[in-house]
Amino acid sequence: MERVRDVSDLPKAHLHLHFTGSMRPSTLLELADKHGVRLPEALTDALTSGEPPRLRATDERGWFRFQRLYDAARSCLRDPEDIQRLVREAAEEDLKDGSGWLEIQVDPTSYAPRLGGLIPALEIILDAVHTASRDTGLGMRVLVAANRMRHPLDARTLARLAVRFADRGVVGFGLSNDERRGMARDFDRAFHIAREGGLLSAPHGGELTGPSSVRDCLDDLNATRVGHGVRAAEDPRLLKRLADREVTCEVCPASNVALGVYEKPEDVPLRTLFEAGVPMALGADDPLLFGSRLAAQYRLAREHHAFTDAELAELARQSVRASAAPPNVRTKLLAGIDDWLTHPTT
């Protein structure tokens, strides 16, 4: 019988974590009290009970409710100290889960009004990431994400800003929010600017809509990674294309179930993607609202999809290979994965 290893000890990279969504529930409650923010009852009840709020985003009303809770949480981040605390705690949580590299995703537009403007907001975020990385030892970088709900010209502004700060820790450019709104091709110019500036392309797709949105990410945005991408499992030809091009899907199993994309953890098509040769990087997405962090995604793969420790190690390798980590960090993490597999600690 195979000896079960602790997935929290498995070195890995975390490539799909949203900024506000990374917050600890206790921190949100403290910040709300600090700034006199009245949170929605559904959110406070969930945070105090320790149970994630009931969410279902497969229709626009459900997505609006999810977005309302997320926006309420974001409204509690009002000064540089709040940003520094969030980033430091996100790093601490990732380290507990075995992460050796974190790429945290943020739309600085959302924080600009309270932090002095778009450029100061991104500078504050990047400074916080640099400080947290230095103090905790966790490799950290930033992926700037545009919002599908905003005008594509706003995305171009963000892309130029992201390129401008590439030497300060920005490594990629994304596209988030409800993928049923805003065609990928409307944002092609923004992604061209980002790619020309040396940033990786990592738009969301294949979560709330089907395989077509993943194809759009490939065709229109030349994606090197796809945020989520799980609905590609419905199209064998698309799976082959992803595998052949080595495009990594940032799969967030707990999030998929929480938002109603799939009914049960065992319905998430991890096996389908894995056996088709599609690289995956498991991510926590928004643990504040979904109730589970990075290591829990690996436990889900083990418990609900019968991934062996060797297969979990391969998932961890895939996350590292898809990251923007420098060669020395990759080498260290990959060696650590081999060591985890060769020398079990439990």
Buried (B, 14 or more C-beta within 10 A) or exposed (E): EEEEBBBBBBBBBBBBBBBBBBBBBEBBBBBBEEBEBEBBEBBBEBBEEEEBBEBBBEEEEBBEBBBEBBEBBBBBBBBBEBBBBBBBBBBBBBBEBBBBBBBBBBBBBBBBEBBEEBBBBBBBBBBBBBBBBEEBEBBBBBBBBBBBEBEBEBBBBBBEBBBEBBEBBBBBBBBBBBBBEBEBEBBBBBBBBBBEBEBBBBBBBBBBBBBBBBBBBBEBBBBBBBBBBBBBBBBEEBBEBBBEEEBBBBBBBBBBBBBBBBEEBBEBBBBBBBEBEBBBBBBBBBBBBBBBBBBBBBBBBBEBBEBEBEBBBBBBBBBBBBBBBEEEBBEBBBEBBEEBBEEBEE
